[in-house]
């Protein structure tokens, strides 16, 4: 007779690329029986999951709910870290009577609805207005005052986001943002928001929310490049970052989540630290991408994957730090637009011990470009580093960049 497995059953809606998400499943597997709902047969995930059900595009929530009811055992929670499937995961959880609020997730998913909810509650944020034409954008930019930012209201990963310094740049910026397309939705067109530009240091906070109580898990400081495009080329997490315990920041997080009605789950909140205090840039109903939870794990010991799973199952999260290191990631692009990848690799000889992970994101035959043509989809590799100090961490990432060759060339400069 098979031994009884008392691990809770956790439903996972899609996983994403192995390079970015394997460490999360590795954390979950010892504590949960993970059953994946997926569009294709699992491959690398097999090592970490108990089963999988193929359900096409994962847009049919009633079909997912019926598949969940046919599984052996009652699901304890539903989670996803795929931005595009957060609405469906929340609806599935609600259909099964599990923690998850589709309306709260929708307010996070649509940046225009986010702005309205935060404004109604008086939560500090940049001024934002939807614009439907270039003429309207010009009028609103003149009213708000340059510089401004254009962004699509319901995309992720900084796709289509651009800073506009003056009216002479607005036409090209408008064309850039309105030209964004959604690969899975051929008829989709962006609803454009024009926003006040706020300056300062940009950070993100991954947090677990249980019955309205917001627990910060990981504070990441962004590294931006390829201006004027708002491209995140890296992040740093400091194990001793005072922002993890900053009461003003915690109050802002509590107020923002309350305004959005977000009471259970995990969020990734982007915040600008301005001279007038912190301002909410956006709140996403998922954990961070770009290896941020991994950096948090390496720098602090706090496991964001386990905290997220706990809230999905209606259990208070654990967020006890046990180390104070610095962890960072940096992403690399080819030097020239429309580069066909022929060879790609890191020369590992002589790299400092602080270099942690080296990952290749392209294969021979792939075509990649640096920004603006290539944003997230233009990346060809990344490196992570872990060290006692920020300086050692940055030097290790610099060394990794110098060791990367794309068709024999150094990657693109990111200044």
The 8 nearest C-alpha neighbors of each residue, nearest first, counted from 0:
[[1, 2, 3, 4, 5, 71, 72, 6],
 [2, 0, 3, 4, 5, 71, 49, 6],
 [1, 3, 4, 0, 5, 6, 32, 49],
 [4, 2, 5, 1, 0, 6, 7, 72],
 [5, 3, 6, 2, 32, 7, 1, 31],
 [4, 6, 3, 7, 31, 32, 8, 30],
 [5, 7, 31, 4, 32, 30, 8, 29],
 [8, 6, 31, 75, 32, 9, 5, 74],
 [7, 9, 32, 74, 75, 31, 33, 6],
 [10, 8, 33, 76, 75, 74, 32, 77],
 [11, 9, 77, 34, 35, 33, 76, 78],
 [10, 12, 35, 78, 79, 34, 77, 36],
 [11, 13, 36, 79, 35, 78, 37, 88],
 [14, 12, 37, 36, 11, 15, 35, 79],
 [13, 15, 20, 12, 81, 16, 80, 79],
 [16, 14, 20, 13, 17, 81, 19, 80],
 [17, 15, 18, 19, 20, 14, 21, 360],
 [16, 18, 21, 20, 19, 15, 43, 14],
 [17, 19, 16, 20, 21, 358, 360, 359],
 [20, 18, 17, 16, 290, 21, 289, 15],
 [21, 19, 17, 23, 22, 18, 16, 15],
 [20, 22, 17, 23, 24, 25, 19, 18],
 [21, 23, 25, 20, 24, 26, 293, 19],
 [24, 22, 26, 25, 21, 20, 304, 27],
 [25, 23, 27, 26, 21, 22, 28, 47],
 [24, 26, 22, 23, 27, 28, 21, 47],
 [27, 25, 23, 24, 28, 22, 304, 305],
 [26, 28, 24, 30, 25, 31, 29, 305],
 [27, 29, 47, 31, 30, 25, 26, 24],
 [30, 28, 27, 31, 26, 25, 32, 6],
 [29, 31, 28, 27, 6, 32, 7, 26],
 [32, 30, 6, 7, 28, 33, 27, 8],
 [31, 33, 8, 49, 6, 9, 7, 34],
 [32, 34, 48, 9, 49, 31, 10, 8],
 [35, 33, 50, 10, 51, 49, 48, 11],
 [36, 34, 51, 11, 37, 10, 12, 52],
 [37, 35, 12, 52, 51, 13, 53, 11],
 [36, 38, 53, 13, 39, 35, 54, 52],
 [37, 39, 55, 53, 54, 56, 57, 40],
 [40, 38, 37, 53, 41, 55, 54, 52],
 [39, 41, 42, 53, 38, 37, 51, 52],
 [42, 40, 44, 45, 39, 43, 51, 37],
 [41, 43, 44, 45, 40, 46, 39, 17],
 [42, 44, 45, 41, 46, 17, 21, 47],
 [43, 45, 42, 46, 47, 41, 48, 21],
 [46, 44, 47, 48, 43, 42, 41, 49],
 [45, 47, 44, 48, 43, 49, 42, 25],
 [46, 48, 28, 45, 44, 24, 25, 49],
 [49, 47, 33, 45, 50, 34, 46, 44],
 [48, 50, 33, 34, 32, 47, 51, 45],
 [51, 49, 34, 48, 35, 33, 52, 45],
 [50, 52, 35, 34, 36, 53, 37, 41],
 [51, 53, 36, 37, 54, 35, 50, 66],
 [54, 52, 37, 38, 39, 36, 55, 40],
 [55, 53, 38, 57, 37, 52, 56, 36],
 [54, 56, 38, 57, 53, 37, 39, 58],
 [55, 57, 58, 38, 54, 59, 37, 53],
 [58, 56, 55, 54, 59, 38, 37, 60],
 [57, 59, 56, 60, 87, 84, 55, 54],
 [60, 58, 62, 61, 57, 63, 56, 87],
 [59, 61, 63, 62, 91, 58, 64, 87],
 [62, 60, 64, 63, 59, 65, 91, 94],
 [61, 63, 65, 60, 64, 59, 66, 54],
 [64, 62, 60, 66, 61, 65, 67, 59],
 [65, 63, 61, 67, 66, 62, 91, 60],
 [64, 66, 62, 68, 67, 63, 61, 69],
 [67, 65, 63, 69, 64, 68, 62, 70],
 [68, 66, 64, 65, 69, 70, 63, 74],
 [67, 69, 65, 66, 70, 64, 73, 71],
 [70, 68, 66, 67, 65, 71, 72, 64],
 [71, 69, 67, 68, 72, 66, 73, 74],
 [70, 72, 69, 73, 68, 67, 74, 8],
 [71, 73, 70, 74, 8, 68, 69, 7],
 [72, 74, 75, 8, 71, 68, 70, 67],
 [75, 73, 8, 76, 9, 72, 10, 7],
 [74, 76, 312, 8, 9, 7, 73, 97],
 [77, 75, 312, 311, 9, 74, 97, 10],
 [78, 76, 10, 92, 311, 9, 11, 88],
 [79, 77, 11, 311, 88, 10, 12, 76],
 [80, 78, 12, 81, 11, 85, 88, 13],
 [79, 81, 285, 286, 82, 78, 14, 85],
 [80, 82, 79, 84, 83, 85, 13, 14],
 [83, 81, 85, 84, 80, 285, 155, 284],
 [82, 84, 81, 85, 86, 154, 87, 155],
 [85, 83, 87, 86, 81, 82, 88, 79],
 [84, 86, 88, 82, 87, 83, 89, 79],
 [87, 85, 89, 84, 88, 101, 90, 104],
 [86, 88, 90, 84, 89, 85, 91, 60],
 [89, 87, 91, 85, 90, 86, 84, 92],
 [88, 90, 99, 101, 92, 86, 91, 87],
 [89, 91, 87, 93, 101, 92, 88, 94],
 [92, 90, 94, 88, 89, 93, 60, 64],
 [91, 93, 97, 89, 95, 99, 90, 94],
 [92, 94, 96, 90, 95, 91, 97, 99],
 [93, 95, 91, 92, 96, 90, 64, 97],
 [96, 94, 92, 93, 97, 91, 64, 74],
 [95, 97, 93, 94, 92, 98, 99, 91],
 [96, 98, 92, 95, 93, 76, 99, 312],
 [99, 97, 311, 313, 92, 263, 312, 93],
 [98, 100, 89, 92, 93, 97, 263, 101],
 [99, 101, 103, 102, 89, 104, 93, 98],
 [102, 100, 89, 104, 90, 103, 86, 105],
 [103, 101, 105, 104, 100, 106, 260, 86],
 [102, 104, 106, 261, 100, 105, 101, 260],
 [103, 105, 107, 101, 106, 102, 284, 108],
 [106, 104, 108, 102, 107, 103, 101, 109],
 [105, 107, 112, 103, 113, 104, 108, 109],
 [108, 106, 104, 105, 283, 113, 109, 282],
 [107, 109, 105, 106, 153, 104, 110, 283],
 [110, 108, 153, 112, 111, 107, 106, 152],
 [111, 109, 152, 113, 112, 153, 114, 108],
 [110, 112, 114, 113, 109, 152, 115, 129],
 [113, 111, 115, 106, 109, 114, 110, 116],
 [114, 112, 110, 106, 116, 111, 115, 107],
 [115, 113, 111, 117, 112, 116, 118, 110],
 [114, 116, 112, 118, 113, 117, 119, 111],
 [115, 117, 119, 113, 118, 114, 258, 259],
 [116, 118, 122, 120, 114, 119, 115, 258],
 [119, 117, 121, 115, 120, 116, 114, 122],
 [118, 120, 116, 117, 121, 115, 258, 122],
 [121, 119, 117, 118, 122, 258, 116, 254],
 [120, 122, 118, 119, 117, 123, 124, 258],
 [121, 123, 117, 120, 118, 255, 124, 254],
 [124, 122, 278, 121, 279, 125, 277, 117],
 [123, 125, 278, 279, 122, 280, 126, 117],
 [126, 124, 195, 127, 194, 197, 278, 196],
 [125, 127, 195, 194, 124, 128, 143, 114],
 [128, 126, 194, 193, 125, 195, 192, 129],
 [127, 129, 193, 192, 130, 194, 126, 139],
 [130, 128, 192, 191, 193, 131, 127, 190],
 [131, 129, 136, 191, 135, 132, 192, 128],
 [130, 132, 135, 129, 191, 133, 190, 136],
 [133, 131, 135, 134, 130, 136, 137, 173],
 [132, 134, 136, 135, 137, 173, 131, 170],
 [133, 135, 137, 132, 136, 138, 131, 139],
 [134, 136, 138, 132, 137, 133, 130, 139],
 [135, 137, 133, 139, 134, 138, 130, 140],
 [138, 136, 134, 140, 135, 139, 133, 141],
 [137, 139, 135, 141, 136, 140, 142, 134],
 [140, 138, 142, 136, 141, 137, 143, 135],
 [141, 139, 137, 143, 142, 138, 144, 136],
 [140, 142, 144, 138, 139, 143, 137, 145],
 [141, 143, 139, 140, 144, 138, 137, 145],
 [144, 142, 140, 141, 139, 195, 145, 147],
 [145, 143, 141, 140, 142, 146, 147, 195],
 [146, 144, 147, 165, 164, 140, 143, 141],
 [145, 147, 164, 163, 196, 165, 144, 162],
 [146, 148, 196, 195, 145, 163, 194, 162],
 [147, 149, 162, 194, 161, 193, 196, 163],
 [148, 150, 193, 161, 160, 192, 194, 162],
 [151, 149, 160, 192, 159, 191, 152, 176],
 [152, 150, 191, 189, 190, 153, 154, 192],
 [153, 151, 110, 190, 109, 111, 191, 192],
 [154, 152, 109, 151, 110, 108, 155, 189],
 [153, 155, 151, 152, 158, 156, 157, 108],
 [154, 156, 157, 158, 153, 82, 83, 151],
 [155, 157, 158, 375, 154, 231, 230, 288],
 [158, 156, 160, 155, 159, 229, 230, 231],
 [159, 157, 156, 160, 155, 154, 374, 375],
 [158, 160, 176, 150, 179, 157, 151, 161],
 [161, 159, 150, 157, 158, 149, 229, 228],
 [162, 160, 228, 149, 148, 229, 227, 163],
 [161, 163, 148, 227, 147, 228, 164, 149],
 [164, 162, 147, 146, 165, 148, 168, 169],
 [165, 163, 146, 145, 162, 147, 168, 166],
 [164, 166, 167, 168, 145, 163, 146, 169],
 [167, 165, 169, 168, 137, 164, 163, 170],
 [166, 168, 165, 169, 170, 164, 171, 163],
 [169, 167, 166, 165, 171, 170, 163, 172],
 [168, 170, 172, 166, 171, 167, 173, 163],
 [171, 169, 173, 172, 168, 174, 167, 133],
 [172, 170, 174, 173, 169, 168, 175, 167],
 [171, 173, 175, 169, 174, 170, 168, 176],
 [174, 172, 170, 176, 175, 171, 169, 177],
 [173, 175, 171, 177, 172, 176, 178, 170],
 [174, 176, 172, 178, 173, 177, 171, 159],
 [177, 175, 159, 173, 178, 174, 179, 172],
 [178, 176, 174, 179, 175, 173, 189, 191],
 [177, 179, 175, 176, 174, 180, 159, 173],
 [180, 178, 177, 176, 159, 175, 189, 181],
 [179, 181, 182, 178, 188, 187, 185, 189],
 [182, 180, 184, 183, 187, 185, 179, 188],
 [181, 183, 184, 180, 185, 187, 186, 179],
 [182, 184, 181, 185, 187, 180, 186, 56],
 [185, 183, 181, 187, 186, 182, 180, 188],
 [186, 184, 187, 183, 182, 181, 180, 188],
 [187, 185, 184, 188, 181, 180, 183, 182],
 [188, 186, 184, 185, 181, 189, 180, 183],
 [187, 189, 180, 186, 190, 177, 179, 181],
 [190, 188, 151, 191, 177, 187, 152, 179],
 [189, 191, 151, 152, 188, 192, 129, 131],
 [192, 190, 151, 150, 130, 189, 129, 152],
 [193, 191, 129, 150, 128, 149, 130, 151],
 [194, 192, 149, 128, 148, 127, 129, 130],
 [195, 193, 127, 148, 126, 147, 192, 196],
 [194, 196, 147, 126, 125, 197, 148, 127],
 [197, 195, 147, 146, 148, 194, 198, 125],
 [198, 196, 195, 125, 199, 273, 271, 278],
 [199, 197, 273, 196, 200, 271, 272, 274],
 [198, 200, 273, 272, 271, 201, 197, 274],
 [199, 201, 272, 271, 202, 198, 273, 220],
 [202, 200, 271, 270, 221, 272, 199, 220],
 [201, 203, 220, 270, 219, 221, 269, 271],
 [202, 204, 269, 219, 268, 218, 270, 220],
 [203, 205, 218, 268, 217, 267, 206, 219],
 [204, 206, 267, 217, 216, 266, 286, 215],
 [207, 205, 215, 216, 214, 266, 265, 204],
 [206, 208, 265, 214, 213, 264, 307, 306],
 [207, 209, 213, 263, 264, 212, 265, 211],
 [210, 208, 263, 212, 211, 310, 315, 262],
 [211, 209, 262, 263, 212, 208, 313, 213],
 [210, 212, 262, 209, 208, 213, 263, 261],
 [211, 213, 209, 208, 210, 214, 262, 253],
 [214, 212, 208, 207, 253, 211, 206, 215],
 [213, 215, 207, 206, 208, 216, 212, 318],
 [216, 214, 206, 217, 205, 213, 207, 204],
 [217, 215, 206, 205, 318, 214, 303, 301],
 [216, 218, 205, 295, 204, 215, 219, 292],
 [219, 217, 204, 203, 236, 243, 205, 220],
 [220, 218, 236, 203, 235, 202, 234, 221],
 [221, 219, 202, 235, 234, 236, 201, 203],
 [222, 220, 234, 202, 201, 233, 223, 219],
 [221, 223, 233, 234, 232, 231, 220, 224],
 [224, 222, 231, 232, 230, 221, 229, 233],
 [223, 225, 413, 414, 226, 230, 232, 231],
 [224, 226, 413, 414, 228, 230, 227, 370],
 [227, 225, 228, 224, 229, 414, 230, 223],
 [226, 228, 162, 161, 229, 225, 163, 224],
 [227, 229, 226, 161, 230, 225, 162, 160],
 [228, 230, 161, 160, 227, 226, 157, 231],
 [229, 231, 223, 228, 224, 232, 225, 157],
 [232, 230, 223, 233, 222, 224, 229, 221],
 [231, 233, 330, 223, 329, 222, 230, 224],
 [234, 232, 329, 222, 328, 231, 330, 221],
 [233, 235, 221, 220, 328, 222, 327, 219],
 [236, 234, 327, 220, 219, 326, 237, 221],
 [235, 237, 219, 326, 325, 295, 294, 218],
 [238, 236, 325, 240, 239, 324, 298, 235],
 [237, 239, 323, 299, 298, 324, 240, 325],
 [238, 240, 323, 237, 241, 324, 299, 243],
 [241, 239, 237, 242, 238, 243, 218, 236],
 [242, 240, 243, 244, 239, 245, 237, 238],
 [243, 241, 245, 244, 240, 248, 218, 246],
 [242, 244, 241, 245, 240, 218, 215, 217],
 [243, 245, 242, 241, 246, 249, 248, 240],
 [246, 244, 242, 248, 247, 243, 249, 241],
 [245, 247, 249, 248, 250, 244, 242, 251],
 [248, 246, 250, 249, 245, 251, 277, 276],
 [247, 249, 251, 246, 250, 245, 252, 242],
 [250, 248, 246, 252, 251, 247, 253, 245],
 [249, 251, 253, 247, 252, 248, 246, 254],
 [252, 250, 248, 254, 249, 253, 255, 247],
 [253, 251, 249, 255, 250, 254, 256, 248],
 [252, 254, 250, 256, 251, 255, 257, 213],
 [253, 255, 257, 251, 252, 256, 250, 258],
 [256, 254, 258, 252, 257, 253, 251, 259],
 [257, 255, 259, 261, 253, 258, 254, 260],
 [256, 258, 260, 254, 259, 255, 253, 261],
 [259, 257, 255, 256, 260, 117, 120, 116],
 [258, 260, 256, 261, 257, 103, 116, 255],
 [261, 259, 257, 258, 103, 256, 262, 102],
 [260, 262, 256, 103, 259, 263, 257, 211],
 [263, 261, 211, 210, 208, 260, 209, 264],
 [264, 262, 209, 208, 210, 261, 310, 98],
 [265, 263, 310, 208, 311, 207, 307, 209],
 [264, 266, 207, 285, 307, 206, 208, 286],
 [267, 265, 284, 285, 206, 286, 283, 205],
 [266, 268, 205, 283, 286, 287, 204, 285],
 [269, 267, 282, 204, 203, 281, 283, 266],
 [270, 268, 203, 280, 281, 202, 279, 282],
 [271, 269, 279, 280, 202, 278, 201, 203],
 [270, 272, 201, 278, 277, 200, 273, 199],
 [273, 271, 277, 200, 199, 276, 201, 270],
 [274, 272, 199, 276, 275, 277, 271, 198],
 [273, 275, 276, 272, 199, 277, 198, 197],
 [276, 274, 273, 277, 272, 278, 199, 123],
 [275, 277, 273, 274, 272, 278, 271, 123],
 [276, 278, 272, 271, 273, 270, 279, 275],
 [279, 277, 124, 123, 271, 270, 280, 272],
 [278, 280, 270, 124, 281, 269, 123, 271],
 [281, 279, 270, 269, 278, 124, 271, 125],
 [282, 280, 269, 279, 268, 283, 110, 270],
 [281, 283, 268, 107, 267, 269, 284, 266],
 [282, 284, 267, 107, 266, 285, 268, 108],
 [285, 283, 266, 104, 107, 265, 267, 282],
 [286, 284, 266, 80, 265, 283, 267, 287],
 [285, 287, 267, 266, 265, 80, 205, 288],
 [288, 286, 267, 291, 205, 292, 285, 289],
 [287, 289, 290, 291, 286, 292, 19, 80],
 [288, 290, 291, 287, 19, 233, 328, 234],
 [291, 289, 293, 288, 292, 19, 294, 328],
 [290, 292, 294, 293, 289, 287, 288, 295],
 [293, 291, 295, 294, 290, 303, 296, 287],
 [294, 292, 296, 290, 291, 295, 297, 22],
 [293, 295, 291, 297, 326, 292, 296, 298],
 [296, 294, 292, 298, 293, 217, 297, 299],
 [295, 297, 300, 301, 293, 302, 294, 299],
 [296, 298, 294, 295, 300, 299, 293, 326],
 [297, 299, 324, 238, 295, 325, 326, 296],
 [300, 298, 238, 322, 320, 301, 296, 323],
 [299, 301, 296, 320, 321, 297, 322, 298],
 [302, 300, 296, 320, 318, 299, 319, 303],
 [303, 301, 296, 304, 305, 300, 306, 318],
 [302, 304, 306, 305, 292, 307, 301, 216],
 [305, 303, 307, 306, 302, 23, 308, 26],
 [304, 306, 308, 307, 303, 302, 309, 27],
 [305, 307, 316, 303, 309, 308, 304, 317],
 [308, 306, 304, 310, 305, 309, 265, 303],
 [307, 309, 311, 305, 306, 310, 304, 312],
 [308, 310, 314, 306, 312, 311, 307, 316],
 [309, 311, 313, 264, 312, 314, 307, 308],
 [312, 310, 76, 308, 309, 313, 264, 98],
 [311, 313, 76, 75, 309, 310, 314, 308],
 [314, 312, 310, 311, 98, 309, 315, 209],
 [313, 315, 309, 310, 312, 316, 209, 311],
 [316, 314, 209, 310, 309, 317, 313, 306],
 [317, 315, 306, 309, 310, 314, 318, 207],
 [316, 318, 306, 319, 315, 305, 301, 309],
 [319, 317, 301, 216, 320, 316, 306, 302],
 [318, 320, 301, 317, 321, 300, 299, 216],
 [321, 319, 299, 300, 301, 322, 318, 323],
 [320, 322, 300, 299, 319, 323, 301, 238],
 [323, 321, 299, 320, 300, 324, 238, 298],
 [324, 322, 238, 239, 299, 298, 325, 237],
 [323, 325, 298, 387, 238, 386, 237, 322],
 [326, 324, 237, 298, 386, 385, 236, 389],
 [325, 327, 385, 294, 236, 298, 384, 235],
 [328, 326, 235, 384, 383, 234, 294, 236],
 [329, 327, 383, 233, 234, 382, 384, 235],
 [328, 330, 233, 381, 382, 232, 383, 396],
 [331, 329, 381, 232, 380, 233, 378, 382],
 [330, 332, 380, 378, 379, 381, 410, 329],
 [333, 331, 378, 369, 379, 411, 410, 377],
 [334, 332, 410, 411, 335, 369, 368, 405],
 [333, 335, 411, 410, 332, 369, 409, 336],
 [336, 334, 333, 338, 368, 337, 369, 411],
 [337, 335, 368, 338, 369, 367, 334, 372],
 [336, 338, 368, 367, 366, 339, 335, 369],
 [337, 339, 367, 366, 336, 335, 368, 340],
 [340, 338, 366, 365, 364, 341, 337, 367],
 [339, 341, 363, 364, 365, 342, 366, 338],
 [342, 340, 363, 406, 339, 364, 343, 405],
 [343, 341, 406, 340, 405, 363, 344, 407],
 [344, 342, 405, 404, 406, 341, 340, 345],
 [343, 345, 404, 403, 346, 342, 405, 359],
 [346, 344, 403, 402, 347, 404, 343, 399],
 [345, 347, 402, 348, 403, 344, 404, 350],
 [346, 348, 345, 350, 349, 402, 399, 403],
 [349, 347, 346, 350, 402, 345, 351, 399],
 [348, 350, 347, 351, 346, 352, 398, 402],
 [349, 351, 348, 347, 398, 352, 354, 399],
 [352, 350, 353, 354, 395, 349, 398, 394],
 [353, 351, 354, 350, 355, 395, 384, 386],
 [352, 354, 385, 384, 351, 386, 395, 355],
 [355, 353, 384, 352, 395, 351, 383, 356],
 [354, 356, 384, 383, 353, 385, 357, 382],
 [357, 355, 383, 382, 358, 354, 384, 381],
 [358, 356, 382, 381, 383, 355, 359, 380],
 [357, 359, 381, 380, 382, 356, 360, 18],
 [358, 360, 380, 361, 379, 381, 357, 344],
 [359, 361, 379, 380, 358, 378, 362, 381],
 [362, 360, 379, 359, 365, 363, 380, 340],
 [361, 363, 365, 364, 340, 360, 343, 341],
 [364, 362, 341, 340, 365, 342, 361, 339],
 [363, 365, 340, 339, 362, 341, 366, 361],
 [366, 364, 340, 363, 362, 339, 361, 367],
 [365, 367, 339, 338, 337, 340, 364, 368],
 [368, 366, 377, 338, 337, 365, 339, 373],
 [367, 369, 336, 373, 337, 377, 372, 338],
 [368, 370, 373, 332, 377, 333, 336, 372],
 [371, 369, 373, 372, 374, 225, 368, 377],
 [370, 372, 373, 369, 374, 228, 225, 368],
 [373, 371, 370, 368, 369, 374, 336, 377],
 [374, 372, 377, 370, 368, 369, 371, 376],
 [373, 375, 377, 376, 370, 371, 372, 158],
 [374, 376, 377, 378, 373, 156, 158, 230],
 [375, 377, 374, 378, 373, 367, 368, 379],
 [378, 376, 373, 367, 368, 374, 375, 369],
 [377, 379, 332, 331, 376, 375, 380, 330],
 [378, 380, 360, 361, 332, 331, 359, 377],
 [381, 379, 359, 360, 331, 358, 378, 330],
 [380, 382, 330, 358, 329, 331, 357, 359],
 [381, 383, 357, 356, 329, 328, 358, 399],
 [382, 384, 328, 356, 355, 327, 354, 329],
 [383, 385, 354, 355, 353, 327, 326, 392],
 [386, 384, 326, 353, 325, 392, 355, 327],
 [385, 387, 392, 325, 353, 388, 324, 391],
 [386, 388, 324, 325, 389, 391, 385, 323],
 [389, 387, 391, 390, 386, 325, 392, 324],
 [388, 390, 392, 391, 325, 393, 387, 386],
 [389, 391, 393, 392, 388, 394, 386, 395],
 [392, 390, 394, 388, 389, 393, 386, 395],
 [391, 393, 389, 395, 386, 390, 394, 384],
 [394, 392, 396, 390, 395, 391, 389, 397],
 [393, 395, 397, 391, 396, 392, 390, 398],
 [394, 396, 398, 392, 393, 397, 354, 353],
 [397, 395, 399, 393, 398, 394, 400, 384],
 [398, 396, 394, 400, 395, 399, 393, 401],
 [399, 397, 401, 395, 396, 400, 394, 402],
 [398, 400, 396, 402, 401, 397, 395, 403],
 [401, 399, 397, 402, 403, 398, 396, 410],
 [400, 402, 398, 399, 403, 397, 409, 404],
 [403, 401, 399, 346, 345, 400, 398, 404],
 [404, 402, 345, 400, 401, 344, 409, 346],
 [403, 405, 407, 408, 409, 344, 343, 406],
 [406, 404, 343, 408, 407, 342, 409, 333],
 [407, 405, 342, 408, 341, 343, 404, 340],
 [406, 408, 404, 405, 409, 342, 343, 403],
 [409, 407, 404, 405, 406, 410, 334, 403],
 [408, 410, 404, 405, 403, 411, 401, 334],
 [411, 409, 333, 334, 332, 331, 405, 408],
 [412, 410, 334, 333, 332, 413, 409, 369],
 [413, 411, 414, 410, 334, 225, 332, 409],
 [412, 414, 224, 225, 411, 232, 223, 331],
 [413, 224, 225, 412, 226, 223, 411, 232]]
